[in-house]
Every structure is written in structure tokens, then in C-alpha cells.
Amino acid sequence: MRIAKPFLTLALAWLCAEIASAESLKVVWKLPLEAVQIRLPVFSPDGSELAFTVSGYMPEGNEAEGYSEGALGSYLDKKSQIARFEEPRITIAKVGTQKAQETASGWDPCFSPDGNKIYFMAQVKPLAEFRGTSTPFSYDGDTIAVYDRSTQKTETLATPAPYSGYFGNPSFGAMPAELVFRRRGPLEGQYAASESARTFDVNTREASKDLPIEKLHGLYCAQQRGLGEKEDPTEVRSPNRALEAHFEDKNLTIIALPDGHEVTKWKAGDTIESATWSMDSKRLAIVTVSKSKNPNTYKQTLTVLDLR
């Protein structure tokens, strides 16, 4: 018996869609943190750890007016106990544990290919000078540094020339020894600035001159920061380019590419702020935020979901 090719093609397409739609997201880990802000996390190469930035959260202005004296006092107590409370701090957490290790002051962490080091954008100026906020002016002069997890020491690798802007968004290219990062030039007006890519050989310690910014596009850590991807941060493509995570409010939807059919859905308990894929595209790290006025609390939760 012969089966017509068009029918067979449609049947196979239907079967693939049914298999894909059978996928589900399962919560495997949660790390709730109060009075801090969690910035876009990235997975280690094996997906067992996350590196992210935390900074102290301090309500100000109209928001602070809605807090009781006791609640504001608790935030001030935390601020007095932690040096550079509102500074960004590179933090590492192992999935499955409730411990988070703070390492250095900075942004944009990225694991080395073997997972033994963390490369990041080092925050040079105390953010207290800018009332704890991150602006293009507060980044000026920021360097590329590395934290060695075995020695627990930090080393500066690349420093911009004075008044030439800052370095950031480190990520690894096709070659394991090639670190690629972004250079943003000095401000021309309030926010406009030139930008380019540079490379750093972690073995020879040789750095390149300016290269097209497109060299960063598609690299794992750079992709998680939105470089070279869609301008919409609520649509995050997986490293294998086969899936895309869409989130809005408390709802997360996974779609298959290129046809865009829905694979699975998941609903969080709080508002979703960001989503990050693991390198093998089998895990997602979700950051959610919860604000409450009774009692006055600000809590962010880092959740890891397995796609099964």
C-alpha cells in the first residue's frame, strides 16, 4: 500500500507538533532573596550553577512614602550592615542549595568554558556617588575582571583609557581562550555613545583593537544580555535556536521555531522580570518580583525550571 507524500508530510508534522506539545516545565529549585534586586543570571556550562548580580534594594521617593517607619528602618539596618549596600555584587549559587556566594563588585558575570572562573564587568566607581543608581555616567571607567574560584582572587584584565568609556558584557567565542567583550565610548549627549567589540586571549593576555559589535552577537552570555537579539527583552531565544521563551506578567510560554507553535506554558506566583536559558536549552532561570505593602516587603525569587 502506497501512502501519498503530501499526506505523509502532514502526518509527520502533526506528530512532531504533538511530541513538542507534550513537553512540560517543572520547578526544580527556588532561591528567594529579600531586599535585593537580582539581575539577569547565566548558567554554568553544565547547568548546575548560576552566576548573577545582586544589589541592595532601597525604596525611595513616592514608593518610600508608602512604607511604615519600621519597614524603612529594617532596610536602613541592612544598608548599615553591608558595605556598599546598593552596589552590584557578583553572586554564585548552586542549583539545589540555599547558599549564595558573593564574590566581587560588578555586572554581567560569565562562566569560563570549564566553569572554574567568572569573568565580569567590574564596577569601579562607588554607586553611592550616583545615589545607588546605574547610569552611563556611573559605568565610566569600568573594567573587565576575572574571579578565580579556586584561589578566590580577582584580577583586572582590561582597562579602558581615561575618559574613553567602559568595558562590559564579557562572553566566550568559538575558541575557548577567546574572551569577547563590549567597549562603549564616552557619552556624546546624555546617553548616545559609540560601541564596538574587543577580544582578549586568556592564555597570551593579548587584546585586540576595536572590532564590529556584531562579533558579540549570538555568543552565550552576550545573548542572555540581549545583544544582537530582539529589542524586546520579554522574548528570549534558546542557544540551540529551536525554542523561544515569551513572558508577560506572571505567564511564561515556550514556542518552537521557526513555525512558532506553542510547546508549553507555565504560570508563576509573582511577576516575571527575566528569563535565561541554559547552554543545552533544557533549563530556564526565571527571576520574579513580589512587592507587598502589608507587611512592607520587596522580594525577588530565582527559579529554575526543567523542560521535560
N, C-alpha and C positions, 0 to 999 in steps of 0.2 A: 504493500500500500504506500503510495507516494503522498507526501504532505506538501501542499503549496508553500513556496518560500515566504510569501507575504504573511501567511497565517503563522508560520513557524517563527518569523521575526517578531510578530506581535505577541505571541505566546511567551517567548523568551524575555521580551521587555517587561511583560506583566509579571513574570516570575521573579525577575530581578527587583522590580519595584516592591513586590510582596516581601522578599527577603530583607530588603533595606528597611521597609516599614516595620519589620519585626524587631529592629534594634530598639534598645531602651537605655535610659540614663539612670545609673544607680549611684546614690550618695555613698562614698567610701570614707570620707573624712571631713571634719569641720574644725576650724580654729577660730573661735570668737575672740575679738580684742576690743576692749572698751577704751574710749577717749583717745583713739588713734585713727589716722587715715592710712589705708593700705593702697599703694599704687601698683599698677599693672605687674602681676607676678610672672615669672617664667619658670618652666620646668627644667630640671636637670636632664642630661641626655637619656638617662634610664627611666625618667618619670617618677622617681621615688622621692624627690625633694623639690622644694620651691624656693626661689630667691625673689624677694620683693622689697619695696621701700615702705617703711612706716614713719609717720611723723605725728607728733602730738596734736590733738585737736583741741582748740580753744575757742569757744563761742564768743563772737564779737558783735557789736552794733545792735541792730534790731533783734537778732537771734538771742543775744545775751540778755536782753530786757525780759525775755520770757522765762528765764531761769530763776529759780529761787536762790537766796543767798547761800544756802547750804550746798546746793548743786554747784554753783560757781566756785565756792570755797574748795570743793573737792578737786576741781580742775586746777585751781591755783596751787593746791598742795602738791599735785602731781608735777606741775611745772617747776615747783621749787626743789623737788627731789631729783629731777632728771636734768643733767646739764644739756643745754641747747635742746630743750623740750620740743620745740617746733621744727627742729632741723630734720631733714630726711636721713633715715638710718637704714643701711642695707641689712636685711634680715634673712636668715635661712631657717626653714622648717622642714622636718622630715614628715612625710605623709604617714599618718597613723599615730603620731605622738602629739602631745600638747605643749611641747617645748619649742621656743623660737629663739634663735641665737642672733643677737645684734653684733655686727662686725665693724662697720665704718660709716662715715657720714657721706651720703651721696645718693645718686639716682641711677636708673637704667641698669640693674645688675644683669650679667650674662655669664652662665657657666662656661668654663673651658670644655673642650671636647671630651676630656677624661673626667670631668666633674670635680677635680681637685682644687680648682681656683675659681674665684669670682672676679670678673672684670666689670668695672663700673665707671660712671661719671662722678668724680669726687667733687663734693660741694666745698668750695674754698672759702667763700665769704660767709660769715655768720648771718643767718637769715633774720636775726633779731634787728639788724640794720634796716630790714625791709618789712618790719612788723610781722615777721614769720611767714610772709607770702613768697611764692616763687614767681618771679618776673624775669624777663630777658635781662634786666639790669643785675638781678641777684645771681644769675648764672655766669656773668662775665669773668673770665679767667679760670673757669672750671677745667679740670684736667681729666685724663684717662688714667685710672689706677687699677691695681690688681691686689686682691686679698688672697694670700696663700693659706689654705685651710689647715695644712699640716704644721706650719710654723706660727700661724695666727698673726702674721705680719702683713702690713700694707706697703706697697711700693708704687710710686708715681712713674708712669711710663711715658706719657706725652703731655707736654705743657704748651699752651698757646703763647705766642709772643705777647708782650704787654699791650693792652688795649686793642687786641685783634679779635676778640670774641671768646668763644669757648668750644670745648670738645665734648661730645656726648654720644649716646646710642651705640656703644660697642657691640659688635656681633662678629661671629666667625664665618669666613667664606668657605669656598670649596676645599682649600688646603687647610689642614688642622693648625698650622703655625701662623696663618694669616688672620690677624685681627683687623676688622674694618670698623671705622668709626666716623661720625659726622663732625664737620667743622662748621660752626655758624660764625659769620663775620660780625664786626661791630655794627651796632644799630645805626640805621640810616632813617631817622624819624623815630616814632615811638616803638614800632615792632618790626619794621622791614629790615631784613638782613640777608646778605649773600650766604649761600651754603654750598658745601662740597663734601666729598668723601676723602678719607685718607686711610692708608693701610700701615700696619705695624707688624713686623716679623718678630714673634715672641722668642725665636731662637737667636737670630742675629742682632736683634734690637734696632733694626733699620726701619726708618719711617719714610713713607712716600710724600711727594708733594700733592697738591690738590688734584683730585680725580672727579669725574662726574658723579653726582649724588646717586645716580641710578645703580652704582656699584653696591649700594646697601640694599636695594630692593630685592625682596624675596629671601633674604637671609633670616634665619630663625628669630633671633632676638629683635632684630630691626623690624621684622614683620609684626611681632607682638606689639611694637610701639606704633604701628600704623604707617610706617614708612613704605611708600610705594604701593600701598593697598588703597582701598576705597577711602574717601574722606569721611564716610560715616563710621564712627567708632563702634556702632552697635551691630555691625556686620563683620565677623571675623572669620577669615578663610583658614582652613586647616593646612598644615605643612605639606600634606600629600596632594593638596589642591582638589580633593574629591568631595569635601564637605564644607559647609559654612554655617557658623552659629549666628543666629539673629536673636537679639534680646530687646525687650521693651517692658518697662515697669517690672513686674515680677515673672514675666513669661520668657522662656528660652525655647527656641525652635531650631532644630538641626535640619538643614536641607541638603540634598545631594546635588552635585554639579556634574555636568553642565545644565541638565534639564530643569533643576530647581524643585523637584518633587520633595514633599515633606518626609523626613526619616523618622523623627520622634520629637516629643515635646516634654518639657519639664517646667514645673512652677515652683518658684522659690517662696520662702516665707516673708522675705523683705525685698526691697527694690534692688535690682541688679545694676551694678555700676560698670563692670567689665567682665570679659571672658577671654581666657587664654587656652590654646591647645597645647598638648604635649607634642614632642617631636614625632612620635609614631602615630599621632592623630587618634589615639584611643582614649585620651583623658582630657577633661576640661577643668580649669580652675576658675571658679566664679567668685567675684567679690560682691557682697551685698551690704547695704547700709540700712540701719534702723535708727530712727530718731523718735524719742518719746519725751513728752512733757510731764508725765505723771507716772513714775518719777522722771526727772530730767536726766536723760542718758543719751549718749551717742555711741553706737556700737557698729563695728564692721565685722563681717564674718568671711573667712576664706574657706570655700567649699570645693572639694574635689569630686568630680563625677566621672564614673567609668562608662564608656559607651559599649554596651553588650548586645 
